[in-house]
Each structure stands twice: as structure tokens, then as C-alpha cells.
Amino acid sequence: LTDQPGLTPDERSLIARAYDRLDSWKMHCKEIHDRARESRKIMLLQDPKQDLPDAERKTLQLQTLKSTINNCVADQMDNIPEVVLSPEQPELQSVAEDFTDVMRFVMDQNDYERIHRDRVWDYFVTGSAVTQVVWDPDMDAGKGNIALIRWPIEAFLWDPFEQDIQDSRALIKVSWHPREWYDEHYPEQAKYIAESDDAHKDVGRPDAHEGVTDVSGSDLVMLMEYWYRKYNAKTRKYKISVAYIAGGALLSHEEDMYKHGLYPFVVDAFTPIEGMPVGDGLVQELVPMMRYINRYARYIDENLAMSAKIRMLARRNANLDVEALANWDTNLITGDSIGEDAIRWLQSKPLNGMAPQQMIQFQTDIKQDSGQNQFTRGETAGGVTAFSAIAALQEAGSKITRMHIAKLNFGTKKMAEQIMWLVSQFYTEKKVRMIRGADGKPKQVDMSADHLMGGDALEPQNERDLAMLPPEMQEDARAFAVERQKKRKPKGEVLPPPPYTVQIQVQGRNPLRVQAQNEMFIQAYTMAAQAGQDFPLTLLFELLNVDGKDKIMPVLR
């Protein structure tokens, strides 16, 4: 610990406990961290275990595994999850639609499509995708907003005795910054940060930083984001707190951060490991077979190199000019013997055909085992030409993809639930903004927590919704609104849970699926026209998913 003044005994104990757990937990997390780093290098075609230390020629590293992972990620990007909120009370139906649009607005503000891509990449490559859901006071020009942060598993430490991160005694997030960064962000506390942090260089530091020194000569300093919780037996809830520590100095300490009582992290595991909150990735499962493929490719490459090299065997007593014989620019070569027995050509023996066949078979096995067969990858299928048959085979081959979609959607649901709680806690001011609705058009929405959580259900703009309910339900609806107003007004330690259920639906972006849906709508329009039924052209284009639709519809109308 540093000689930072003004720290209470409890804060000094907190710093010591944080470093003790960091030193202890990094040993338990080391295997997962090392496997994650190795997997990322394999994706860069830099497998550290592929080449022997004394190997003269580098082993060829083919793109089969990387291409398979890219196709797995592409499948998930064709099925990006979308949050839909269902109200627990019927009078909140219109408010639920507004809240769904606000949820979409929050995700758009955080560029969720990019975050989802990075999250899916971590899910398949390292086996664990970590996403943080926090309130960032610096967003929106200092007004604050909800932030979604993707974080690498190599810079994340968990309680080794718990399988669910929400049951952990603490969670640690690590990042590395130059000294100037601390001087700018924590000007009062930066002077108490220790000069070096060599004891923790193996924790969360990117491989790209190895051997890199700053122009000032100073090294990077580790910032530890230490999240911990305390249980309140009276309220039967946990209080979540966070301490920011660097070089033994306490930079910031926030207690009772979030009213939901949960750690602001969501972890998606590819292949769960019993007893751990993280998992193993597709790369580690398939890389043993990929190493055989690379080895066989090296055999083929070496055999081709040997076959392309010309070798001659010359008899010594033939007295041939060997240098002239090896020089193809020499037109005249002299010797005592020029018979067939004086020179013999040596040709390398062709490689056994089993090696290339086995390499191709292993490549096929990788595609099949990962669910990326020739139909899901869009490769040409021999003997299958009908569109309906290809679509059926693609649908059958996407079972594994649908399983991973369901697993990732569960993580998205957990993120959405935390976003709801943060809206309830921090969207305290009445604020009307223009945001994008479900139809893609801008609309005005009151983004205050009182409105989104149903606390203003008795205000005049919501009387119409109440009047649409059956008479026997209106009294219960009014009582519900009054009760929520009473609970929210004190702004005390406990907030009522959001009165919504999170549902996840998939935005299908698969071109073949879109094409099949468009063909179905056109067939329905054709049948209606043949039967003399009224099927307006404007309705057809409303259903179709085509480019330039926004320009076509005004003309049709």
C-alpha cells in the first residue's frame, strides 16, 4: 500500500483485500486466460504450438478453422437479437411499446451491432464473452447514460469457488494505462500511485503491449476495477459497490451503486466448464484436428518442393565437369564418359495419396462438427439444384446455429433486465426525445422512469388507455398506478421491480430466408388476384423486404 493520506481503516483493508484476491484468483484463472490468448493467436494464423523450436521451415497454417469461425460469427450476425418488453399489467401496453423503443435507443447509442459482433467473436474464439452494463456519467456530454462495454476474458477475474458470477464474493476487471492517463483522470490521487507494478504484468495485459515502452520511459500501470457486494439481512438484498485502485492507491470508491443488487456483468459461455462461470471455445475444441491438417499441408508442400528440384547422380570416374553440368547456361560439357551409366536423373517419389485425402477429410470434419457444412456455408452442393431442396438442407444444417442463438439470446435478456433497472434508477428527470420507433420512423417518447415504469398511469395522456380497458379492470389499473407512485416517490434504497417481462426476438437477415418470405407474399398476391380478391399493391410492398421501399411506397399511395 502507498502512503496515501485520508484513507479510513476500512478503505485500507479494502485495498489489501482486493490485492490479496487478485494475487490468489489470477492463479485459478490463469489456465482459462492462457487458452484464450492462444486461441486469439491461432485466429491470427500464429499458432504457438504448430512449429517446433528448431524447425527450419514454418508449418503452413491453412484458413480452414478461421473460415469456420468467421462463418459461425456471420450466422449470428444474420440473427441479431432484438428486445421486446411485455407488460405485466394490461394498462401498460402503450407504455411497454415506448419502453421497447427506449431500449432500442439505448442499444443504438452504444452501437450494439458492433458490440454483439465482438461478443459473438469472443464467444466462439475464447469460449467466454463478457459484457458490462453500467451507468456512465460521462456519456451524453456529461449528463450520463447507460453504457454497454465488451470486455476480454483475459482481463477479467472471477471467484474460483462459484459457478455463477452473481454468487461471487467479488469480481475484478483489469486495464492498463500510461501514467499520463491517471494524471488527467485522477489528478488528486495520481501522485500516490506506485511507480511500477511488475508483480501483476501477467494479468490482463494485451500481448500487443509486450516490449512496448512509452516515449517518456515510464511503463503502463494497472487499473483494478474491484466490484464487491454486501448482504443486507433486513431488506434481503445485496448492495453492489466498486473501488478503482491503481498502484496501491484508491482512486475512487462508490458504494451501493445499483439498486438491482447484481454485478453489472453478463458472461456467455460456449462450452460451460463445471464449477466455473466461464467456458471453453470452439477454437480449442477444433485446433487439435486443425494442427493435423496443417501438418499434412506441410508434407504436401515439402514433397512438391522436392519434386520441383532437379537432382543428378554423376559417376566419379566419368570425369565430368560437375559445375558445368549444374549450370544450365553452359552449352558445352566435357568428360571421359558420356554414356547412360555416367549420369542418372533422380526424381523425388510422389507423396502417398492418403495424406491429401486425409487432410481434406479432416477439413470436412471441422466444417461438419462446427455446423458449418456446405449448405450453411453456401457452397455448391453436388446433385442438389432445386431452391426448395437447398433451403430445406440449410434449415436442417442450422440446428447448431439455432442452439447458439438461444444461448446468446439468454445473455441478451440478462443485459436487457439490467438496462431496465438502470432506467428505473437513473432516468429520474422528465425528458422527451425523438427516437426511432418499431416502424423505423421518429417518434416522441417521454424517457422518464415515472412514465416508463407506469408511475404516471393516472396522468391525462394515459386516461385514454385506461378507458379502453373493461370497466371491471379499470379500478384495478388505477390502484396499480397509485401503488407504484407511492413506491417510487421516496426514491429510497429499494426500488420496485420493473413491471415488464423481457422477450427476445431475432432479426432474420439471412438473404435466402428473406427471399423465401418475399416469394410467399408474391404467391399470395397472385392467388388473390386470380381469385378476384382485394389485395392492394401497397399492402404487398408493406410486407416485402426490398431495397428502396421508402421511395416506392409514397408513389404507390
N, C-alpha and C positions, 0 to 999 in steps of 0.2 A: 504494500500500500504506500501511496505517496503521502507527503506532509500537507495535504490539502486542508486548510482550516475551515471551521464552520460545520464540519460533519458531526452528526449525532452518533452516539454509540450504536444505535440501530442501523444507521447508514453504513458505518464502517463494518459492522457484522454482515450486512447485505453484500457489500463488495467482496469480502472474504469468502462468503458462501458461493457467490457467483463464480469466482475463480476456482474454488475447490471443485465445483460441479463441472466447470469447463475442463479442468485437467483430468477428472475422472471419466466423464462421459465421452471425451474425444477418443479414448481408447476403445470404448464399446462401439462407437460409431465409425471407427477407422476402416473396418472391412467394407462397409457399405460405401463410404467415401472413396476408397481406393478403386472399388469396382465401377463407381460412377465415372471417375476420372479416366479409367482405362476404356470405358465404353465411349466416351467422347473422343478419345484419340482414335479408336477404331473407326468412328464415323468420319474422321479426317484422313482415313487410309494410312494411319500411322500406328498400327498395332504393335505395341512394345514387345509382345511375346512371339511375333511372327519370325523375326530374324535372330539367328544365333550371334553371340558377340563376335565370333571370329569369322563370320560369313563374309566372303569376298563380294558376292553378288546379292543385292537386295531381292527379297522374295516379292514376286508380283502380288499385288493386293487388288483383286477384282472388285467391281462395283455391286456385286450381287446383293450383299447384305445391306449396303447403304441404299440401294434402289428399293429393296423390300421395305425398309423403314420409311423411306420417302413416300411410298405408296400407302403405307398404313396411316401416316400423318395426313396424306391427301384425302383418304377416305373419311377421316374425322372432320376435315375442313369442309367436306361436302355435306356434313351433318352437324353444323354448329348448333348448340343448344340455345333455346330462347325461353326466357322465364315468363310464365303466366300465373297470375295470382287469382285464387278463387276465394271469395269472401265466405266467412263463417256465418254471416247474417245476411238475409236477403236484401235488406235495405242498403247494403254497402256495395251493390253490384256496380253502380256507376263509379263509385269511388275506387273500386278494385281495378276498373279499366284505367282510371287516371294513375293509380299506383303502378300498374304494369307498364304504362308509358314512362313514368318516372324511373322505374327500374331499367328500362331500355336506355333512357337518357344517361343514367349513371354509368352504365357499361360503355356507351358510346364515348362518354367523356374520358374513359380510361383506355380507349382503343382496344376493346375486349377481343376483337378478332385476332389481333396480334398476340395478346396475352394467351388466348386459347391455343394458338399455333405453338407458341413456346411451351405452354403447359403440356400439350399433347406430345411434343418432341421429347421433353423430359420424361414423360410417362413411358414411352416406348424405349428410349435410349438408356436412361439411368434406372428406370423402374419405379421412380417416385417423383411426383410433381407437387411442388409446394407453392401455394398461393396465399398471400396475406391480404386480409380485408381490414383496413384501418381508416381512421379519420385523420386526414392530412390537413393541418391548419394553414399550410402554405398554398393550397390549391385555390383556384378562383380568385387570384390577385389578393391573397391573404384573408379571404372570407372563410376558407375551409370547405372541404368536400370529402366525399368518400373515395378512397384510393384502393385500387386492386394492383397488387405487386406480385409478379412471378419471381421466385427465389430459387437458386440452385440448391440441390440437396447437399452438395459438398460443403456449403456454408450454413448448415442447419443442424443443430444437435438436439436430441430428444432424451427423455428419461428412459434408460435401458430397462426399467422394471415395469413399464406399462406398454400395452399394445395399442391403446387409443391415445392420441396426443392430448385429448381433452381430459384424460385422467392423470396427466403428467404433473409432477411437482413443480416443474419449470420447463421452459423451452428457451433455447439460445439461438439467436440469429447473429451471424458474424459478417462483417465487411471490413475492407482495408482502404485507408485514405492517407494522402500525404499530410504532412504537418500543417501546410497552409490551409487545408480544408478545415481543420479544427480551429485554427486561428480566426477563420471567417464565421463559422457556425457557432462556436462556443468561445467567444473572446475572453470571457471572465475565467473560465475553467481550463482553457487550453494550456496555460502556463504550468499547470500542475501535472500534466501528462508526462509520464516517464519517457526517457529518450529512446529506449529500444524495447522491443517485445520479441526477442529471439526465442523465448520458450514456447511461443504459440505460432510459429511460422508455418507449421503443418496443418493449421486449422483454417479452412475456408479461403485459403489464398489461391487465386487462379493460377494455373500453370503458366499463363502468359506473362505473369509478373516475375517469374524466376529469372534472376540475374539482371533485372532492370533496376537501375538506381536513378534517383531524381537528380536534376542538374545542380541542386543545392547540396547534394551529397547525403541528404537525410533519407532514411528508409521509410517505408509505409508503417502506419500504426493501426493496430486492430481496434475496431469499434465493436463492442459486445452489446447487443440488444437483449437484455435479460428479462424475460417475461415470467412472472410467478403469480400464484394465486393464494388466497386465504379464505377459509370457510367461516361463514357466519352462522352459528347454530340457531340464532333467533329467526333470521329470515330464511334459513336453509338455502342460501345461495353463496356462490363464490364471488370474491372481489378480485378482479384482474388488475395487476399493476405491472409497470415496466420501469427498468432502470437502464440508462445509457452509460456505459463505462468504457474508458479507454486509458491504457497505460496506468491502471491503478487509480485513476481519478473518476469521481462521479460527475458526469456532465449534466444529467437531468434525471429526475425521478418523479414519475406520475403514478399516483395511487388511485385505485378504483376507477380505471379508465372507461370500461364499457359495462353497461347495465345488463347485458345478456349473460355475463358471467362466464364467457367462453374465451379460450385463446383465439386470437384473430388469425388463425392459420387453418388451411384445409389441405390435407395430404391425400393424393390419389396414388394408389399402389397398383402396379401392373400385375405382378405375381406376389400376393401377400406372403410375408415370412412370419411364421408363428412366433408370437412373443415380441414382435416389433411393429411399430406403426408404419414402417416403410416396406418396400418390396424390391424384387429383382426385375430387371428389364429384359426386353426381347433380345437385345444385343448379346447379353451374357448367355442366354439360352441357345442362341444360334451360332455364336462365334466359334465353338469347337468344330462344327461342321464347316464353317467358312474357312478355318485355317487349313483343313484338308483340301478344300477347293483351291486355295492359294498355293499350297504345296504342289498339287498336281499341275497347276498352271506353270509353276516354276520348272517342273520336269519337262513339260512340253516346250517351254522357251529354251531350256538348255539343249534339248535334243535338236531343235530347229537350228540353234546356233552352231552346234557341232556338225549338222548335216550341211550347212552353208559354207563350212570351212573346208578348203581343199587340202588334202594331205597326200604326199607321195613317199614311197619307200624305194630308195636307191641302193643298189649293191655297191659295197665299198670298192671291190676290185674292178668295177666298171670305169673308175677314174673319170667320173662325170664332174663337170663344174657345177657344184651344188648351188652356189649363189646365182649363177646364170640360169640354172634350172628353176629357181624360185622367183626369178624376175621375169614377169610376163612381157616386159618391154624388150627383152633380148631376143633377136631374131636367129642368132646362130649359137649353138651349144656344142662343144667338142667333148669327146670321151673315147675310151678304148673299146667300150662295148655299148651298143645301142639296140640290143635285142629286147624281146619282150620280157626276158627274165632279168634285165638290168633295172627296169623301173616298174613299179606296181602302184596303181592308184588305190588309196584306202578310202572307203565310203563308210560314214557312220551308220550303224544299224538303226532302222526306224524304231521309234518307240512303240511298245505294245499298245494296241488299240484299246485295251481295257482302261488305261489311265484317262484318256479323254472322255470315254463313255462314263466312267465313274464320276469324273468331275461334273459332267452335265447332269448326271443323276442326282448328285448332291445339290446342285443348283436348283433343280426341280423340287427336291425335298424341302429346301429352305422356303421356297415360294408356297408350297402346299402347307407346310407346318405353320406358317405365319398367316394363312388365309388369303395370301396374295397369289392365287393361281392365275392361269392365263385369261380366264374370263373376267375376274375382278380387276386385273391389270390392263384390260383392253387389248390383249394380244390376239393375233389371228388364231382362231380355233379350227383345226383341220376337220373338214367334213360337216361343219355347222355353219349354215348360211342364213337361215331364217331369223328375222329380227326377234320374233316371239321366243324362239328356242334359245337364242343367245341371252335375252333378258331373263328367261327362267333360270338358265345356268348361272348367270351373275347373281340373281337373288339367292339361289341355293348356296353359292360360294361365299356369300357375305354374312354367314352366321357368326363367324368370329368377330367380324366388324361390328355387328349389332350388339354382341356381348360387351365389347369395349365401349361402345356408345352408351350403353346402360350404366356402366361403371363410372364413366366420366360425367354423365348427367347427374349421378348421385352427388358428386363433388360440387357440381354447379348449383345444385339445390341447397347444399350447405352454405355456399357463398351467398346465395340469394337470401337465405334466412338471416345471416349476419348483416347483410345490407339493410334489410327491413328494420332490424333493431337499431342500427346506426341512424337511419332516417328518423325513427321514433325519438332517439335521444338528442340528435344534433340539429334537425331541421325545425328549430323552435320558432323562427320568425315566419310571419306570413309573407310568402314570396310567390308571385305569379310570373311564370316564364313561358315563353313559346318553345315547345318541344315537339318532336316528331311523334305522331300517333301511329296506331297499328296499320293504317292505310298509307303511311308514308307522307301524309300531309301535316303541316304545322298546326298546332292547337294550343290554346291557353290552358294551363293547369296550375292550380294552387298547390305548391310543393311543401306547404307547411305540414308538420306532423299532426296537428289537430285535425286537419282535413283528411289526410291520408289514413289516419288511424280511426276515423269515424267519430272523433270527438265533437265535430260541428254538424252532426247529422240533423240537428234541430234548426239550423240556420235557414233563412228563407230560400236560398238556392237549392236546398235539398228537400224542401217540403213537397215538391212535385214527385220526387222519388218515393216519399212516404205515402203520398196519396194513391200511388199506383199499386200499393200492397192491398191485400184483402183487409176488410175492416177489423177482423179478429186479430190480425198481425200488427196493425199499426200501433196499438198500445204497447206491445212488447218491444217494438222497434224504438219508440220514444224512451221507454225505460232503459233500454240498452245504451242509447246515446247519452242520457243523463248520467248513467253509471260510469261510462268512460270519461266523461267530462270531470267527474269527481276524482277519478283516479289520476288523471293527467295534470290537473291544476296544481297540486302541491309540488310537482317536479322533485319528488323525494328520491330516496335511494332505490326504490323498486318501481319499475315501470310495468304496466300491464302488457302481456304478450301481444304482438300484432295479431289482429283478428283475421288472418288470412292463411291459406294453405298454398304452399309453393308447388307448382306443377311445371314440368319441363317438357317442351315440345321441340321437335327437331326441324330446322330449316333445311329441307331437302334441296340440295344444289346439284345433285347428280344429273348430268345432261341427259342421260338415257331415261331416267325416271321422269324428268320434265317433258321430254319428247313423248313418252308414253301417255302422260296425262293430257298433253295438248291433242294427241291423236284421239283420245277418248272423247274430249269435248267436241272435236270436229265431227266425229262419227255421230254423236248425239244430236248435233245441229243438223247434219244431213238427214238423219232419220226423222227429225221433227219436220224438216222441210218437205220430205217425201210424203209424210202423213198429213200435211196441211196444218200442223200445229204451230202456234205462235212462239217463235224463238228468236227474239230480236238479235240483230248483229252486234249491237252494243253489249248485250249480255254475254255473247260468245267471247268478245275481246276482253271483257272484265275477267273471265275465267282463264283465258290463255296467258301463258307466261312467255312473252316475246319482248324483244328489244324494240324501243321506240313506241311503246304502248302509251306513254304520256302524250305523244304527239298525235297518235291515231284517234284516241278517244274523243277529244274535243271536236274533231272533224265529223266523226260518226254521229255525235249528239246534235 
